[in-house]
Amino acid sequence: MADNQLLFSRRTLLFAGGVVAAGTAVGSLVWERGPETGGEEEHTSPIAGEFDIRSGTELLAPTRLFNTTGPQSFAFDDANGLIFTLQTLQAGIRLSDEDEPVDADGRKGAGDMCLTRLTSAGKVTGHMYLRGFGHGISFAVEPVGKRTYLWVEGRADPKTGYGRSVARTPFKDGAILDSSDPAVTHYDPVPGASDVSPSLDLAGGRVLVSYEEDDEQRFAVYQMVDFLAGHTESAQFVKAGVQVREEEWFQGCALYGNFIYVLTGNPYTDKKGDNPRKSGGNTFISAIDVLTGKPQGRQRVTVAPDLPYREPEGMAITLAGARPGLCIGFSVKNEDRRELTLYRFTG
């Protein structure tokens, strides 16, 4: 592993203490998988990065999206008071230019997604179908005047359904858009990488890209102006260690100020499983200092313990209100469909 990289395993990770290195040269952010050790270790401080994880308040009550499938991620257009969400395209739908309906496996394997636009109160005001883009672990929206640009995965790998590029395209209500469409601009910051997904730090003018390379999950941070100009060789880097303690799915990431935030966790299991409701769940928010490489808190998320189905899905920053908020989503089962609920944490 190069000295300008900081590495963690694709599906299991836990922040360990201690700085390894820091720098400002070209490189990418990666967490290194450490040896497994028993027990659960949490920081005594309730703060992760800049946010108090005890302060969670409901931002959006369980809300129906345009399709019935589970939400994967969400993003804010604070300038216009909007929320955008991504989910796998619903099974059994035949779009207007398709010969027949496509089943769930077909949609997931192709990287077909449904994007829903909501008001801050949860009213659906628009949607798009994105074919061949990816799975939607993380994405972002960029308001430009009266237009909203989507930053999503692109060029889905036909073997996995996950994206291999960063795609930028305008939102168009009701559109069916293919990843290969000329309206889509693709960026390839890490050639050969898989599971590529973007997030934006609009306040700091930066782009966070998560990706997988050599079976390891990695991050890279770019200045947005450089990224849009195609100068993706420029990035900050740090190096830090992470010890694996338990299975936790990578569920999203965000960048704000000096910290990268990572959301991990699984849905509740039954009483005999390894993540029963009485355990409090294994949803965690972790933070790492981009400038020094020091882990800056790993906190269990205890909000909404009584949700009937509580799978963490997505993370994003909102700048609306008196103070910035770090927000996470939960997928909720309701009858024959999934819904999305959001919770906000402040400093």
VOFIDREN-682728 format. One line per field, with one value per residue (C-alpha): residue number from 0; chain; x, y, z. Coordinates in steps of 0.5 Angstrom, whole numbers. Last residue first. Layout:
<recs>
num <- NUM,... $
chaine <- A,... $
X <- X,... $
Y <- Y,... $
Z <- Z,... $
</recs>
This chain:
<recs>
num <- 346,345,344,343,342,341,340,339,338,337,336,335,334,333,332,331,330,329,328,327,326,325,324,323,322,321,320,319,318,317,316,315,314,313,312,311,310,309,308,307,306,305,304,303,302,301,300,299,298,297,296,295,294,293,292,291,290,289,288,287,286,285,284,283,282,281,280,279,278,277,276,275,274,273,272,271,270,269,268,267,266,265,264,263,262,261,260,259,258,257,256,255,254,253,252,251,250,249,248,247,246,245,244,243,242,241,240,239,238,237,236,235,234,233,232,231,230,229,228,227,226,225,224,223,222,221,220,219,218,217,216,215,214,213,212,211,210,209,208,207,206,205,204,203,202,201,200,199,198,197,196,195,194,193,192,191,190,189,188,187,186,185,184,183,182,181,180,179,178,177,176,175,174,173,172,171,170,169,168,167,166,165,164,163,162,161,160,159,158,157,156,155,154,153,152,151,150,149,148,147,146,145,144,143,142,141,140,139,138,137,136,135,134,133,132,131,130,129,128,127,126,125,124,123,122,121,120,119,118,117,116,115,114,113,112,111,110,109,108,107,106,105,104,103,102,101,100,99,98,97,96,95,94,93,92,91,90,89,88,87,86,85,84,83,82,81,80,79,78,77,76,75,74,73,72,71,70,69,68,67,66,65,64,63,62,61,60,59,58,57,56,55,54,53,52,51,50,49,48,47,46,45,44,43,42,41,40,39,38,37,36,35,34,33,32,31,30,29,28,27,26,25,24,23,22,21,20,19,18,17,16,15,14,13,12,11,10,9,8,7,6,5,4,3,2,1,0 $
chaine <- A,A,A,A,A,A,A,A,A,A,A,A,A,A,A,A,A,A,A,A,A,A,A,A,A,A,A,A,A,A,A,A,A,A,A,A,A,A,A,A,A,A,A,A,A,A,A,A,A,A,A,A,A,A,A,A,A,A,A,A,A,A,A,A,A,A,A,A,A,A,A,A,A,A,A,A,A,A,A,A,A,A,A,A,A,A,A,A,A,A,A,A,A,A,A,A,A,A,A,A,A,A,A,A,A,A,A,A,A,A,A,A,A,A,A,A,A,A,A,A,A,A,A,A,A,A,A,A,A,A,A,A,A,A,A,A,A,A,A,A,A,A,A,A,A,A,A,A,A,A,A,A,A,A,A,A,A,A,A,A,A,A,A,A,A,A,A,A,A,A,A,A,A,A,A,A,A,A,A,A,A,A,A,A,A,A,A,A,A,A,A,A,A,A,A,A,A,A,A,A,A,A,A,A,A,A,A,A,A,A,A,A,A,A,A,A,A,A,A,A,A,A,A,A,A,A,A,A,A,A,A,A,A,A,A,A,A,A,A,A,A,A,A,A,A,A,A,A,A,A,A,A,A,A,A,A,A,A,A,A,A,A,A,A,A,A,A,A,A,A,A,A,A,A,A,A,A,A,A,A,A,A,A,A,A,A,A,A,A,A,A,A,A,A,A,A,A,A,A,A,A,A,A,A,A,A,A,A,A,A,A,A,A,A,A,A,A,A,A,A,A,A,A,A,A,A,A,A,A,A,A,A,A,A,A,A,A,A,A,A,A,A,A,A,A,A,A $
X <- -46,-52,-55,-61,-65,-69,-74,-75,-81,-81,-87,-92,-94,-89,-82,-77,-71,-67,-63,-58,-57,-51,-53,-51,-53,-58,-62,-61,-54,-56,-50,-51,-52,-55,-59,-59,-63,-69,-75,-81,-78,-77,-70,-71,-65,-59,-54,-47,-41,-35,-30,-25,-20,-13,-11,-9,-12,-18,-20,-24,-31,-35,-43,-45,-51,-51,-57,-59,-58,-65,-67,-63,-56,-53,-59,-63,-68,-69,-65,-65,-62,-55,-50,-45,-45,-38,-36,-30,-28,-24,-30,-36,-35,-40,-41,-46,-48,-42,-45,-42,-40,-36,-29,-25,-19,-18,-11,-10,-6,-8,-9,-11,-13,-10,-10,-17,-16,-22,-24,-30,-25,-21,-27,-29,-23,-22,-22,-21,-24,-23,-26,-21,-22,-16,-20,-27,-29,-32,-31,-31,-32,-30,-33,-32,-40,-42,-38,-41,-41,-39,-40,-35,-37,-31,-24,-20,-19,-19,-22,-26,-31,-37,-42,-49,-53,-50,-54,-49,-52,-59,-64,-72,-74,-81,-78,-71,-65,-59,-53,-46,-43,-38,-35,-35,-42,-45,-49,-45,-43,-46,-41,-45,-43,-45,-45,-49,-48,-54,-55,-61,-63,-66,-59,-54,-56,-52,-54,-51,-50,-48,-50,-54,-53,-51,-52,-55,-61,-63,-71,-73,-78,-82,-86,-87,-89,-84,-84,-78,-81,-79,-75,-75,-70,-71,-65,-62,-56,-56,-56,-60,-66,-65,-65,-71,-75,-76,-83,-83,-81,-78,-79,-84,-81,-84,-84,-84,-79,-78,-72,-67,-67,-65,-67,-67,-69,-72,-72,-69,-63,-62,-62,-61,-58,-61,-59,-61,-68,-72,-76,-84,-82,-84,-82,-87,-85,-83,-82,-77,-72,-73,-68,-61,-58,-54,-49,-46,-43,-36,-32,-36,-38,-41,-35,-34,-31,-34,-31,-34,-31,-27,-21,-20,-13,-13,-16,-13,-17,-16,-16,-13,-7,-3,0,-3,0,-2,1,-1,-5,-8,-14,-18,-24,-28,-29,-33,-36,-31,-25,-21,-15,-11,-7,-1,4,3,0 $
Y <- 41,38,32,31,25,22,17,14,9,1,-2,-7,-6,-1,-3,3,5,10,16,20,27,32,39,46,51,56,53,50,47,40,35,28,20,14,8,6,0,0,-4,-3,3,3,5,12,15,11,12,9,14,13,19,23,18,22,23,30,34,30,28,22,21,15,15,8,4,-3,-4,-2,-9,-10,-9,-15,-15,-22,-26,-30,-24,-23,-18,-11,-8,-7,-1,4,11,15,22,25,31,38,42,37,31,26,18,12,5,1,-5,-7,-14,-14,-11,-9,-5,2,5,12,15,22,25,31,31,33,28,29,36,34,41,39,36,42,47,42,41,34,29,21,15,8,1,-5,-11,-8,-2,0,7,13,20,26,33,40,47,48,49,45,39,34,26,22,14,9,2,0,3,2,9,13,20,18,23,22,28,26,29,25,19,13,13,12,17,16,23,25,31,33,33,36,31,29,22,19,13,6,5,-2,-7,-12,-16,-11,-5,1,6,12,13,20,27,31,38,42,48,55,58,52,47,42,35,29,22,16,8,9,2,4,8,3,6,13,14,21,24,30,34,28,32,30,36,39,38,32,29,22,18,11,7,2,-1,-7,-12,-9,-8,-15,-18,-14,-16,-13,-11,-12,-9,-2,5,7,4,-3,-4,-11,-10,-3,1,1,7,14,20,28,33,40,47,51,53,47,42,36,29,22,15,8,8,1,-1,2,7,14,15,14,18,16,23,27,32,27,30,27,31,25,24,31,33,37,30,25,28,24,23,17,14,7,0,-6,-13,-18,-16,-17,-15,-8,-6,0,6,10,17,18,22,28,32,35,31,26,20,15,18,14,11,5,7,0,-3,-9,-9,-6,-6,0,4,10,12,17,12,7,0 $
Z <- 34,30,28,24,23,16,15,8,6,4,1,2,9,12,12,14,11,16,13,16,17,19,20,19,24,24,19,12,11,10,10,8,10,7,9,16,16,22,21,26,28,36,37,33,35,38,33,36,36,33,34,31,28,27,20,21,16,14,21,21,23,25,25,28,27,30,34,41,43,45,37,36,32,32,31,36,38,30,26,26,20,19,20,18,16,15,16,13,17,17,15,12,8,7,7,6,8,9,12,19,21,27,30,24,27,23,22,19,13,10,3,0,-8,-15,-20,-22,-26,-31,-30,-26,-21,-21,-19,-14,-10,-9,-4,-5,-1,-1,0,-1,-6,-10,-11,-9,-9,-5,-8,-4,-8,-5,-5,2,3,-2,0,-5,-5,-10,-12,-15,-13,-18,-19,-26,-27,-21,-23,-28,-30,-34,-37,-38,-43,-49,-46,-44,-37,-40,-38,-37,-36,-31,-28,-31,-27,-30,-31,-27,-27,-23,-26,-25,-22,-18,-22,-20,-26,-31,-28,-28,-32,-27,-20,-18,-18,-20,-23,-21,-25,-24,-22,-21,-15,-14,-12,-9,-9,-4,-4,-10,-14,-21,-27,-32,-33,-29,-28,-26,-21,-19,-13,-8,-2,4,8,6,-1,-5,-11,-13,-17,-19,-21,-26,-24,-29,-24,-19,-25,-27,-20,-19,-25,-32,-35,-43,-49,-46,-49,-44,-38,-36,-28,-25,-20,-18,-20,-14,-10,-10,-6,-7,-2,-3,0,-6,-4,1,-5,0,-2,0,0,-2,-1,-1,-6,-7,-12,-12,-5,1,7,15,18,16,20,26,32,33,39,42,36,37,31,29,28,32,39,44,48,52,45,43,44,43,44,41,37,29,26,22,16,13,11,5,3,-4,-6,-9,-3,3,8,14,18,23,28,33,35,32,27,26,19,16,9,4,8,10,7,8,2,1,4,-2,0 $
</recs>
